[in-house]
Amino acid sequence: MDKVLRGDEGATSSEYALLAAFVAVAVAVAVLLFGEAVLGLFVSANETLR
């Protein structure tokens, strides 16, 4: 009965939403920081293969 009253068995949708928002921010920051470097790697690889 104590578990039912506490209600802390699993993550709620609001916790999943916070996690999704955190992941989205982390991906956006990574793209901003490393986007140009990754693009340069692909351009270099493309030129090597030509």
C-alpha positions as CSV (number, residue, x, y, z in Angstrom):
1,M,0.0,0.0,0.0
2,D,2.9,2.3,0.7
3,K,4.1,2.1,-2.9
4,V,0.7,3.0,-4.2
5,L,0.6,6.2,-2.1
6,R,4.1,7.3,-3.0
7,G,3.7,6.8,-6.8
8,D,7.4,6.7,-7.6
9,E,7.6,3.5,-9.5
10,G,8.4,4.9,-12.9
11,A,9.1,8.0,-14.9
12,T,6.3,10.3,-15.7
13,S,5.6,12.0,-19.0
14,S,6.9,15.3,-17.6
15,E,10.2,13.6,-16.7
16,Y,10.4,12.1,-20.2
17,A,9.7,15.6,-21.7
18,L,12.5,17.1,-19.6
19,L,14.9,14.4,-20.8
20,A,13.9,14.9,-24.4
21,A,14.5,18.7,-24.0
22,F,17.9,18.1,-22.5
23,V,18.9,15.8,-25.4
24,A,17.6,18.3,-27.9
25,V,19.7,21.1,-26.4
26,A,22.8,18.8,-26.2
27,V,22.4,17.9,-29.9
28,A,22.0,21.6,-30.9
29,V,25.1,22.6,-28.9
30,A,27.1,19.7,-30.5
31,V,26.1,20.8,-34.0
32,L,27.0,24.4,-33.3
33,L,30.4,23.4,-31.8
34,F,31.4,20.7,-34.2
35,G,29.3,21.3,-37.3
36,E,32.0,23.1,-39.3
37,A,34.7,20.6,-38.4
38,V,32.5,17.6,-39.4
39,L,31.6,19.3,-42.7
40,G,35.3,19.8,-43.3
41,L,36.0,16.1,-42.8
42,F,33.3,15.2,-45.3
43,V,34.5,17.7,-47.9
44,S,38.1,16.4,-47.5
45,A,37.0,12.8,-47.8
46,N,34.9,13.7,-50.9
47,E,37.9,15.4,-52.5
48,T,40.1,12.4,-51.8
49,L,37.7,10.0,-53.4
50,R,37.4,12.0,-56.6
